[in-house]
Amino acid sequence: MTCGAALAIMAAIKDEKISEQLCALTSEKEGGIDICLHLRAQPLSVDGNKWILIFARDISQQQYW
């Protein structure tokens, strides 16, 4: 099993460009909740410091259909 969030972050760091991946989460609390996220990792450089911006969008409903 792989984590789409980790893959997106590592690719953004390595390639220094935007990376997008899917991430599926399942909660075992309260009957179980499945969530599917579209993750976008975007490198950013500010004053010589490197940052990775992470954007997450819930696409559970689209994946369900």
Secondary structure, DSSP 8 states (H G I E B T S, - for coil): ---HHHHHHHHHHHHSS-EEEEEEEEE-STT-EEEEEEEEEEEEEETTEEEEEEEEEE-HHHHH-
